[in-house]
């Protein structure tokens, strides 16, 4: 999940805490959620597998002026359907 705290600082520097995830949407950090949950509940070892299904893509677009000062920040979040 994006933090949505993007800001342009006074001297034209951009900041955001977390851009967000790129990977399978219904997952635990990209891994099959059922395997992760089972491992958490039982404390038994298990092999993580990449989750299947629709993906999410989080990113940021920075726009700079001719003096390399940040003038605009746009968050992008694309969910595959």
PyMOL commands that set and color helices and strands:
alter all, ss='L'
color gray80, all
select helices_A, chain A and resi 33-42
alter helices_A, ss='H'
color red, helices_A
select strands_A, chain A and resi 7-8+14-15+22-24+55-64+70-79
alter strands_A, ss='S'
color yellow, strands_A
deselect
rebuild
show_as cartoon
